[in-house]
Amino acid sequence: MPISSPFKRLEAEGVQFRRGQLALVAAGPGVGKSVFALTLAAASRVPTLYLSADSDAAIQYERAAAMLTGSTRDEIAELVESGDTRYLDSKLSALRKLRWCFESSPTLDDIENHVKCWAAVYGAYPELVVVDNVSDVTPDSEEGGTLALESIMAYLADLARATGAAVIALHHLTADYDDGTEPPPLSALKGKISKKPSLVLNLFRPADGKLGVVIAKNRTGRPDVGQQYRVILNADLSRMSITD
């Protein structure tokens, strides 16, 4: 069963973030993968564990506040510096089902313990788990490179299946696609870790104010996915806004 998504254009193309399955969202730096994941988490309104290894609490506070108020991140930063955040805090109460973890290099045991603690406190597993991002997770073994990434993805796929949560992992692309201007194919994934996810979305920026989503793999959707199979969304990253 899929979680609710704000991206209706993607849903129309068969893209769903399903409970019990692993999805991978990849992009170059600054293209918008974290904003995409946070937008989905906020709109889904399901119990969510967000493992934010890539960004600290201050950055995520600014992002979430901008998203919920429609203000720019610069305007949010000014309010934070003023010391009066009562208005922002009231808006952020809309994310009361979302809980954060800000460990910078979580191990697989750390992730499992957070999920188990959630179940112990709330009596059920989270329905959505976001891992931001895969490269910051410390693998169990001392293997590096692709083998380490593959072991992390295998664990996250098992976690989704065992808990029934929709697990969304964020990831980087190869250097050729770091500038974010070209639609990235499935082969652009750093480490080529496309085996375990049921869904792979690669993001790019085709123009100012736009976010392109390449549906590179969709096990439960259309079979003819690939570099040319894409959806264009509206994006204003200064306000942390991604919409249809």
N, C-alpha and C positions, 0 to 999 in steps of 0.2 A: 504494500500500500504506500503510495507516495505521500510525502509531506506537502503542505500547501506552498505554492511558489508564486512570487509576484511577476514572474517572467512569462506572460501568456504567449508571447511569440515563440518562445522555446517550447512551451507545452504543446502548441499547435504543430510543432515539428516532431513531437514524440519524446521530448526531453522531460524526464521526471526524476526527481531525487527520491529514491525508494528506500523505505525502511528495510533493513537487513542487507543492504547492498553498499558497496564502496564506489564513490565517484571521485574523479580526479579533475581539478581545475588548474590549468597551468597558464603562465604568462611571463613576459619579461618584466623587469623591475618597473614599478610605477604605472603599469598598464591598468590595474584595477582588480586583481584577483581577490585581495583581502576585502575590498569594498563590495565586490560581488557576493562573497561568502557572508559578510555581515548583513547585507541587504536581505539575503535569503533567510538568515537566522532571525532577523527582526520581523520579517513579514510572515514567517511560518507560524509564529506564536506557539511553538512547541517547546517543551523542556530541552534546553540546549547546553551542552558543555563545549566551550570554545577554548581550545588550547592555543594560546597566542604566543608561540615561541619567538616569532619574528618581530613582534612589536610590543612595546611595554604598555603599562596601564595608562600612562598619560596620553600616548598616541591614540589608543583605542577609545579613551574617553572623548577626545576631540572628534574622532571619526563618528562615533555614535551620536554625540550631541549635534554635530552638523547635520547628520542624516535625519534626525528626528525634529530638528527645529527649522531646517531650510536655510540656516546661516552658513557662511563660509567658515572654513577652518581658522582663518585669520581672525574672524570676528569671535569665534569660540575661544581662541587663545587669549584675546583681549579680556574677555569676561573672566576667564580663569585667573589671569594675572591680577585682575581687580580684587579677587578674593570673594566675590559674591556670586556663588554658583547655584543659588536656590532655584532659579528658573530652570537652569540646565538639569539639575538633579530631579526636579519634578517631571521634566520630559523623559528623562532616562528611566523613570519608574515603569515606563511601557515595556522595558526589557527585563522585567522582574523574573521571567522564566529562563533567562540566560545567565549562566555562571561562567566565570573566567578562570583560567590558569595561565600564569605568566612565567613559568619556568622557561629559561632560555634554551636549555638542551635536555628536554625530558627523555628519559629512557622508555622502553616499551613497558617496563614494570611500573614506571611512574604513571603512564597513561592508564594502565589496567587498574592501578590503585585508585586513581581519580574516579574512574567509572564505577568501581566497586563501592567506594565511599558514597557516591551519589545514590546508588541503589540502597545502601544502608540507611541513609538519611531520609530519602523520599519514598522508599518502598517500591521503586521501579527504576529501570535504567533510563538515561536520557533518550529522547527520541531522535535527537540530532547531535552528532559529534563533529566538530570542525578541527582539523589539524593544520595549523598555519605556522610553518610549513614542513613538508616531509624532510627537507635537507637539514633541518635543525633538530630532528629526532636522533637520539643516540641509539644505534642498533645494539642488540644483545651480544653479537659476536664482534671480533676484532677485524672482520672483513671490511674492506672499504669499497668505495666506488659503486658500481652497478649492483654487485652482490648485496651490499648493505642496504641499498635502496629497495631492492626486490624483497629482502627479508622484512623490511618495514611495511611494504605494501601487502605482503602476505599476512602479516599480523593484523593490519587494519581491516582486511577483507574478512578474516576470521572473527574479529571483534564485531563487525557489523552483523555477521550471521549469528553469532552467539547471543548478542544483546537485542537484536531486532532494531537497532538504531540505524538511521541513515548516516553513514560516515562520509564526510567530504574532506579530502586531503588537497592541500594547495601545493603547487610545485613550480619549479623553474623550467625554462626552455633552454635549448642549446644557444651558444653565443650568436649564431647567425640570426636569431630571432629576438635578441635582447632589446632592439630598438622599438619593437612592438608595432611596426608599420605594415608588415606583411602577414597574411593569414598563415598560421603555422600548421603543418601537417602533423599526423600522429608521430612521425619519425622525429619531430622537433623536440619531443620530451627529453629532458636531461636524464641520461641513464636508460632511455628506451623502456620505461617501466609501465607498459600498457597492458600487460597480461591479466593482472588481477582486477583492475577496476571494471565495473559493468558499464560505466559511462566516463568518457574523457572529453572535456571541453577545453579548447585552447583559445585564449583571448588575444585580441590585437586592437589597435586603434586606427581605423581606416581614415578618419578625419576628425577635426576638432568637434567635440560634443558627441562623438559616436564611440560605441564599443562593439567590436565585432566578436562573435562567438562561433568558432569553428567546431562543429559537432564531429569530432574525430573518431569517436567510437560510441556506439549506443546499442548495447546487447539486447535491450528490450524495445528498441524503436526501429526506425527504418534501416534496412540492410545496406543501402547505398550511401553510407556515410563516407566522408573524406574531406580533403582540403577545400573542395568547391561547395560543400554543404555547410552553409553558414547563415547566421541570423545577425541582424544589426540592431542594437539597442541604443537608446539615448543615454548619454553619460555627462554629468557635470561633477568631476572629481573634486573640485574646490568645495562643493557642498555635499560630497559623498552621496551623490544621487545617481542611480542607474534605474531607468524605467523603460517601458515599452514605447 
